[in-house]
Amino acid sequence: MNILLAGSGGREHALAWKLAQSRLVSGGAGTLYATPGNPGIARHAELVTLDLTDHAAVVAFCEEKRIGLVVIGPEAPLVDGLADSLRAKLFPVFGPSAQAAQLEGSKGFTKDLCERTGIPTAGYVRTRSLEEAQAALARFTAPYVLKADGLAAGKGVVIAETRAEAEEALADMFGGAFGEAGAEVVIEEFMVGEEASFFAITDGATIVPFGSAQDHKRVGEGDTGPNTGGMGAYSPAPVLTPTLEAEVIQRIIGPTVHAMTNEGMPYSGVLYAGLMLTAEGPKLIEYNCRFGDPECQVLMMRLEDDLGELLLACAENRLASLPSPRFSSDTALTVVMAAEGYPGTPKKGGAIGGIDAAEATGANVFHAGTALAADGRLVANGGRVLNVTARGANVTEAQAAAYTAVDALSFPEGFCRRDIGWREVAREQATG
């Protein structure tokens, strides 16, 4: 079978690495194509140049190459309706429709869905102007959680410690700091607890658990500084116990999937729930309609089954026919190497070396924002550049293995946090 993977980041490199092992394409059974891909993805797939906003061109390519499965990695093409255009031509697609992708594309849409169906989440107000938002602040107490309604590359959330900071942030948001994503702003109550992520694959009828993770959004060690797209992650998340996972499926994931089906916009693909583990139980922070980045990298490192078979079964509405996916009991941990200046204006063009040496330690180095210079050198071409991912018996061991690989790299104009997984490492040391 021929498969087309859409995307160019570390998430897509991890998917390409795992899809290349699928019986659907391995051993000459088919070809894995990727668009636009990156130099790391090129090790596993044939790269092609397609404009993902040109749905007709993508459909034409799929017809020409007889694509049997399309896997859409990033959120923007999903919100844009690429899956709908492909399904209209009867191509199996892993990823939700534009209507269903509103779960990520609009924070307000998801909050309203939670309110209608009784899904536990933070109290909120949707605001459509600066004046309305500033007035709504009176309904909340500090710290204030402010979210751009639309897609903002994982950076559209501001936690303001004071009323003055909140008013300044709102002025920035409605002033265009997040582009069209900030045309509407959701203000939420601040929830207290530990964050965790839970993943499920669903075809709109069957729901299959797909693991847990914890990530680090802040750029600085100790989880300080501005939010980023993610500076590292590990899986599984021990704080999300089997009992809590069952509660998440019963009270959050299940009601969401059933509501979407009942309201005429069935959800098909991966549903990624960002959770706050509060004293009252798990509450939904927000949904993503695709695999997390860098959470996908640690999930793929632990997955022991055929990813291609699983995604195809989801696309063909036959998830119920497969057994639940198996994951290694090991912990996987990934460290993001970012370019100097991230998350502001990252410096591009920095030379990267030592990837073979890093992988010789047993780690995988997934490319997130890399390119080949004219002279063939590998260089940085984005904010988050590499994802150094390793496994161990627990978080402590996986962390040590990942940083051993990090230290084998040469990326003078890059940086990383040195404390990914610190909370769980501390818990493991405390319990001996």
C-alpha positions in Angstrom: 0.0 0.0 0.0 1.1 3.6 -0.7 0.8 6.0 2.2 1.0 9.8 2.2 2.1 11.6 5.4 1.4 15.3 5.6 3.7 17.5 7.8 7.3 18.5 8.4 8.0 18.5 12.2 9.3 16.3 14.9 5.8 14.7 15.3 5.8 13.7 11.6 9.4 12.4 11.8 8.3 10.1 14.6 5.2 9.0 12.6 7.3 8.4 9.5 9.8 6.3 11.5 7.0 4.2 12.9 5.0 4.0 9.7 8.1 2.8 7.8 8.1 -0.3 10.0 4.5 -1.1 9.1 3.8 -4.2 7.0 1.8 -2.0 4.7 4.9 -0.4 3.3 8.0 -2.3 4.6 9.9 -4.8 2.5 8.6 -3.2 -0.8 5.0 -3.7 0.1 4.3 -0.1 -0.7 5.8 3.4 -0.6 5.7 6.0 2.2 5.5 9.5 0.8 5.8 12.6 2.9 5.0 16.3 2.2 6.9 18.5 2.7 8.9 16.4 5.1 12.3 17.3 6.4 15.9 15.8 6.2 15.1 13.3 9.0 11.9 12.2 7.4 13.7 11.6 4.1 15.5 8.7 5.8 12.1 6.8 5.9 9.9 8.3 3.2 10.1 9.7 -0.3 9.6 13.5 0.0 7.2 15.3 -2.4 6.4 19.0 -2.7 2.7 19.7 -2.3 0.8 22.7 -1.1 -1.5 21.4 1.6 -3.9 24.3 1.1 -4.3 23.3 -2.5 -6.7 20.4 -1.9 -7.1 19.6 -5.6 -3.4 19.2 -6.0 -3.2 16.8 -3.0 -6.2 14.8 -4.3 -4.5 14.6 -7.8 -1.3 13.3 -6.2 -3.2 10.7 -4.3 -5.0 9.6 -7.4 -1.7 9.4 -9.4 0.1 7.4 -6.8 -2.9 5.3 -5.8 -2.6 6.3 -2.1 -4.3 3.9 0.2 -4.0 5.9 3.4 -3.4 9.6 4.1 -2.1 10.6 7.6 -2.4 14.3 8.3 0.0 15.3 11.1 -0.5 19.0 11.9 -3.7 20.8 13.0 -3.9 23.5 10.4 -4.7 21.3 7.4 -7.3 19.5 9.5 -9.0 22.7 10.5 -8.8 23.8 6.8 -10.8 20.7 5.8 -8.2 18.7 3.9 -9.5 15.5 5.3 -13.0 16.3 3.9 -11.7 17.0 0.4 -9.8 13.6 0.4 -12.7 11.7 1.8 -15.0 13.2 -0.8 -12.8 11.3 -3.3 -13.0 8.1 -1.2 -9.4 8.2 0.1 -9.1 6.7 3.7 -7.8 9.5 5.9 -6.5 9.5 9.5 -7.6 12.8 10.9 -10.9 14.6 11.7 -13.2 16.6 9.4 -13.1 20.4 9.6 -16.2 20.4 11.7 -14.8 17.9 14.1 -11.4 19.7 14.2 -13.2 22.6 15.8 -12.4 20.8 19.0 -8.9 22.3 18.6 -9.6 25.1 16.1 -11.9 27.0 18.5 -11.4 27.0 22.3 -14.9 28.5 22.6 -16.5 25.7 20.6 -15.0 23.1 23.0 -15.9 25.0 26.1 -19.5 25.2 24.9 -19.6 21.5 24.1 -18.3 20.8 27.7 -21.1 23.0 29.1 -23.8 21.3 27.1 -22.7 17.7 28.0 -21.5 18.2 31.6 -17.8 17.5 30.8 -15.7 18.7 33.8 -13.6 21.8 32.8 -12.8 25.3 34.1 -15.5 28.0 34.2 -15.1 30.4 31.3 -16.4 33.4 29.4 -16.1 33.9 25.6 -15.3 37.5 24.6 -15.3 39.1 21.2 -13.9 42.6 22.0 -11.3 44.2 24.2 -14.0 46.0 26.1 -16.0 42.9 26.7 -13.0 41.0 27.8 -11.8 43.6 30.3 -15.3 43.8 31.8 -15.4 40.0 32.1 -12.2 39.9 34.2 -14.3 41.0 37.1 -15.9 37.6 37.2 -12.6 35.9 37.9 -9.8 36.1 40.5 -6.1 36.1 39.8 -4.3 34.4 38.2 -6.2 34.9 35.0 -6.1 32.3 32.2 -6.5 34.0 28.7 -6.7 31.9 25.6 -6.8 33.0 21.9 -9.8 31.1 20.5 -8.1 29.9 17.3 -4.9 28.1 16.3 -1.8 29.9 17.7 0.9 27.2 17.3 0.7 26.2 21.0 1.5 29.7 22.1 -1.9 31.3 22.4 -2.3 30.9 26.2 -1.4 33.6 28.7 -1.5 33.2 32.5 -1.6 36.6 34.0 -0.7 37.0 37.7 -2.4 40.3 38.2 -5.4 42.3 36.8 -3.0 44.8 35.2 -1.1 42.0 33.5 -4.3 40.5 32.3 -5.5 43.8 30.8 -2.2 44.3 29.1 -2.3 40.8 27.6 -5.8 41.2 26.4 -4.8 44.4 24.6 -2.0 42.5 22.9 -4.3 39.6 22.0 -7.1 41.8 20.5 -4.4 44.0 19.0 -3.2 41.2 16.7 -0.4 39.4 18.8 -1.9 36.1 17.7 -3.3 37.2 14.3 -6.8 36.0 13.5 -6.6 33.4 16.3 -7.0 36.3 18.8 -10.2 37.7 17.2 -12.0 36.0 20.1 -10.5 35.3 23.6 -11.7 32.8 26.1 -11.1 33.8 29.8 -11.0 30.8 32.2 -10.8 30.2 35.9 -7.4 29.1 37.0 -7.3 25.4 37.9 -5.0 24.0 40.5 -3.3 20.6 40.1 -0.8 18.7 38.0 -1.2 18.6 34.2 -1.1 15.4 32.2 -2.1 14.4 28.6 -4.2 11.4 27.6 -4.6 10.1 24.1 -7.3 8.1 22.4 -7.9 6.9 18.9 -11.5 6.8 17.7 -13.4 6.2 14.5 -16.5 7.9 16.0 -17.9 4.7 17.5 -15.0 2.8 19.1 -12.6 4.5 21.5 -9.2 3.0 21.9 -6.8 4.3 24.7 -3.5 5.3 23.3 -1.3 6.2 26.3 -0.5 9.2 28.5 2.3 11.7 28.7 3.5 14.8 30.5 5.2 17.7 28.8 7.0 20.9 29.7 5.6 24.0 28.0 7.8 26.6 29.7 11.1 27.5 28.1 13.1 27.7 31.3 14.2 25.1 33.8 11.9 24.6 36.7 9.0 25.3 34.3 9.7 29.1 34.2 9.5 31.7 31.5 7.2 32.0 28.5 5.1 29.2 27.1 6.4 27.3 24.0 5.2 24.6 21.8 6.9 22.1 24.2 10.4 21.7 25.4 10.2 18.0 26.2 7.9 15.2 27.3 7.8 11.7 28.8 5.4 8.8 28.6 3.7 7.2 30.4 2.6 9.7 33.0 2.5 7.8 36.3 0.3 10.4 37.9 -2.4 9.4 35.5 -3.2 6.1 37.2 -5.4 3.3 35.5 -8.2 4.5 37.7 -7.9 8.1 36.6 -7.6 7.0 33.0 -10.8 5.1 33.2 -12.5 8.2 34.7 -11.1 10.3 31.9 -12.6 8.0 29.3 -15.9 7.8 31.1 -16.4 11.5 32.0 -14.4 13.3 29.3 -13.4 11.4 26.1 -16.5 9.2 25.8 -19.0 12.0 26.3 -17.1 14.2 23.8 -17.0 11.5 21.1 -20.7 10.6 21.6 -21.8 14.2 21.5 -19.9 14.9 18.3 -21.5 11.9 16.7 -25.0 12.9 17.9 -24.5 16.4 16.7 -23.7 15.3 13.2 -19.9 15.8 13.1 -18.4 12.4 14.1 -14.8 12.6 15.2 -12.3 10.3 13.6 -8.6 10.3 14.4 -6.6 10.9 17.5 -8.1 12.9 20.3 -5.5 14.4 22.6 -6.9 15.7 25.9 -4.9 18.1 28.0 -5.9 17.5 31.6 -5.7 19.1 35.0 -5.7 16.6 37.8 -7.6 18.7 40.4 -8.8 17.8 43.9 -12.2 17.3 42.4 -10.8 14.8 39.8 -9.5 15.2 36.2 -10.8 18.3 34.3 -10.3 19.1 30.6 -8.0 22.0 29.8 -8.3 21.7 26.1 -8.4 19.3 23.2 -5.9 18.8 20.3 -7.1 17.1 17.1 -3.7 15.5 16.3 -0.8 13.9 18.1 1.0 16.2 20.4 4.4 17.5 19.6 6.7 16.4 21.3 4.3 13.9 23.0 4.0 11.9 19.7 7.7 11.1 19.8 7.6 9.4 23.2 4.4 7.5 22.3 5.9 6.2 19.1 9.0 5.0 21.0 6.8 2.9 23.2 4.2 1.6 20.7 4.8 -2.1 20.0 2.1 -2.7 17.4 1.8 -1.8 13.7 1.0 1.9 13.5 -0.1 1.7 9.8 -2.6 -1.0 10.5 -4.1 0.9 13.4 -4.4 4.2 11.5 -5.9 2.4 8.5 -8.5 0.7 10.7 -9.5 4.0 12.2 -9.7 5.6 8.7 -11.9 2.7 7.5 -14.2 2.8 10.6 -13.2 -0.7 11.8 -11.3 0.0 15.0 -13.5 -2.5 16.8 -11.9 -5.3 14.8 -8.4 -4.7 16.2 -7.1 -5.6 19.7 -6.0 -2.6 21.8 -2.6 -1.4 20.9 0.3 -2.6 23.0 2.9 -0.3 24.6 6.3 -1.1 26.2 6.3 -0.8 30.0 9.5 1.3 29.5 9.4 5.1 29.9 10.3 7.2 26.8 11.6 10.8 27.3 12.3 13.4 24.7 14.4 16.6 25.0 13.8 19.4 22.6 16.9 21.1 21.2 15.8 24.7 20.2 17.4 27.4 18.3 18.8 30.5 20.1 16.1 33.1 20.5 13.2 30.6 20.8 10.3 31.1 21.6 10.8 34.7 20.3 12.7 35.0 17.0 14.8 31.8 16.6 18.2 32.1 14.9 18.2 30.0 11.7 21.2 28.5 9.9 23.1 27.1 12.9 25.1 24.1 12.0 24.2 20.7 13.5 26.4 17.7 13.9 26.8 14.6 15.9 23.5 13.0 15.1 25.0 9.6 14.3 27.0 9.8 17.6 23.8 10.6 19.5 21.9 7.7 18.0 24.8 5.4 18.6 23.9 5.7 22.3 20.6 4.1 21.6 18.5 7.2 21.3 16.4 8.4 18.4 17.0 12.0 17.1 13.8 13.2 15.4 14.2 16.3 13.2 11.7 19.0 14.0 13.1 22.2 12.3 16.0 21.3 10.1 17.1 21.9 6.5 20.0 21.1 4.2 22.2 24.0 3.3 23.5 24.5 -0.3 26.7 22.8 0.7 24.9 19.8 2.2 25.3 20.7 5.9 22.4 20.1 8.2 21.3 23.4 9.7 18.6 24.8 12.0 15.5 26.0 10.2 12.9 26.7 13.0 12.4 27.2 16.6 12.3 23.7 17.9 15.0 21.9 15.9 15.6 18.4 17.2 13.9 16.0 19.6 16.4 13.7 21.3 14.3 10.7 22.5 15.4 7.7 24.6 13.9 4.9 26.7 14.6 3.5 30.1 13.0 1.4 32.8 11.7 4.6 34.5 11.8 8.4 34.1 15.2 8.6 35.8 16.8 6.2 33.5 15.2 7.5 30.3 16.2 11.1 31.3 19.8 10.0 31.8 19.8 8.2 28.4 18.3 11.2 26.6 20.9 13.6 28.0 23.7 11.3 27.2 22.6 11.5 23.6 22.1 15.3 23.8 25.7 15.7 25.0 26.9 13.8 21.9 25.3 16.4 19.6 27.1 19.5 18.2 24.7 22.4 18.0 26.5 25.5 19.3 23.6 27.8 18.5 21.0 25.6 20.2 19.9 25.1 23.7 17.7 22.7 25.7 16.3 22.4 29.2 18.3 20.1 31.4 15.5 19.1 33.7 12.9 17.3 31.5 10.9 14.9 33.7 12.1 16.6 36.9 8.9 16.2 39.0 8.7 12.4 38.3 12.5 12.0 38.8 12.1 13.6 42.3 9.1 11.3 43.1 11.1 8.2 42.0 14.1 9.3 44.2 11.8 9.9 47.1 10.3 6.4 46.9 13.6 4.8 46.3 
